[in-house]
């Protein structure tokens, strides 16, 4: 998505450790007009796929998933992060380690919101090492629902999570893929 690349170039700030700050439009302040375009782009990518529900993870995946949900006319479920290892009840859960923050959360989705007859699209803001998407995929697989694919607003290609998931046979679409970030600039993958 050309507009995503333009927004990253205009607004993004490169921090040490391979972190790209996009808090001015994507994950703290939200540019609502741009968010609408993101939702429409995701809807267009999956218009032939019979998606019945979108699954994301709190917190920064939620605005993107809601926008896509509006555009596709489907509900959105978001996985909650729970630091306690003591999760019980009628839930799917899987540990997700954050490389960026160095901690692990148990990601939790109530079983009543994922049924085997559904076709799920997973949406998130960043795809870095792929741990969040891998956790969400395992929850969808455990539920017996079909997985249409995964969408990330921004993939950091140099952290390899996206390519690992594609190599495992999953459909992964990213609206922009950053292959390199240096003080001299940002290189996007042609797609
Ligand atoms: P992974 O899920 O792809 O393996 O990514 P990783 O563990 O590295 O990322 C952990 C968290 O940091 C995720 O948010 C992810 O969206 C975010 N993140 C990763 N790389 C970047 C980056 O370059 N810039 C920004 N702004 N965020 C990044 P989270 O912990 O789930 O937090 P949130 O969704 O509540 O914001």
Boltz pocket constraint, residues with backbone or C-beta under 6 A from the ligand:
constraints:
  - pocket:
      binder: B
      contacts: [[A, 18], [A, 19], [A, 20], [A, 21], [A, 22], [A, 23], [A, 27], [A, 57], [A, 58], [A, 59], [A, 60], [A, 61], [A, 97], [A, 98], [A, 99], [A, 100], [A, 101], [A, 125], [A, 126], [A, 127], [A, 128], [A, 129], [A, 130], [A, 131], [A, 132], [A, 133], [A, 156], [A, 161]]
      max_distance: 6.0
